[in-house]
Amino acid sequence: MDVLLAHEALADPTRLGIAQALLLGDLSPGEIAERWSLATPLVAHHVKILVTAGLAARTPGEHDRRRSYVSLRHDDPGVAAMVAIGAPGAPRPDRIAFVCTRNSARSKLAAAMWRRVGELPAVDAGTSPAPAPHPRTLVAAAARDLAVDPAMHDVRETLAAGDLVITVCDHVHETWTPERARWHWSIPDPVLDPTPRMFDRTCDMLAARIDDLRTALISDGSHRR
């Protein structure tokens, strides 16, 4: 992060609002345009400034590659600390529900990480669950002393009214339309390249976001780190 460019970028109220929204979930340029009533060229302008300052990153989505996502640089703790100043606290749900397609890797790991550090209960689920967790998921979890739930959960039988739903799969985010609000984390599917390196990368990405989520949910109206 370039501190000077970051301060200049966040001096604009619209960019500050976009960056603070990215604390909780990734957004496509189209979602940014809709939420802030911005024309496409203006969205591109704001995103470019946030990326150049080292506050955000833009990556292609995995569903059909036609959509990209803008995410906060969760890998740099200084970014979240700067962006979170004055940000509103997130509503406190009854439970966190992490959802992906097969419920075999990302949602399992995210829920296990949250249960280790969060005060709220967590569950994982899939829109089309696999028969069992992916073997590499279990290996990665054991290496980090994470307790993965071995049971497979279908979203239609798992979600409850008080859940905060976090999709960790672009395919689910773009094709699943439940009548409930949700946040989205655009996390690459490690099962597509089931190597230790890919699962390690997935775990690192999830861990950084889990930390920022915990900060948001324990906030009393302003984020603190």
Helices and strands as residue ranges (DSSP letters): H 3-10, H 13-22, H 29-36, H 40-52, E 56-60, E 68-72, H 77-83, E 95-100, H 106-117, E 122-126, H 135-143, H 155-158, E 163-167, H 170-175, E 182-184, G 190-192, H 196-217
